Amino acid sequence: MSEDLTSSSAATDDWPARLTQTLVGYVDMVRSKTTGNVLDKSRLVVYALAAALIGVVAVFIFFILLVRLVVSLTELLPVIDEGETWGAYLILGLVFSSIGALLWRKKGA
């Protein structure tokens, strides 16, 4: 009989802890369904912006290196003097213009 009395008094004495655990469980559930999704999406946006920024910088560096490479190669031609860049710009302009013309022609098809 004394065991029933102590176990029932322990159960009634522990109700604040159980109530707190229940409330914390509900708050965690609501937080995971609301704030958790927002945090995941904001993390995705930050990573996408960082990747886009790195991609833009990489494209600029690629075109700078491409121009420098073509300038170095055009200096080997006997028609172009050393240090002149007009040949590289002419060649790259023709290449990009022909690519643009091909893409424009495919757009109409």
Protein Blocks (a to p, Z undefined) as FASTA:
>chain_A
ZZmmmmmmmmmmmmmmmmmmmmmmmmmmmmmmmmmmmmmmmmmmmmmmmmmmmmmmmmmm
mmmmmmmmmmmmmmmpmkbcghiaklmmmmmmmmmmmmmmmmmmmmmZZ
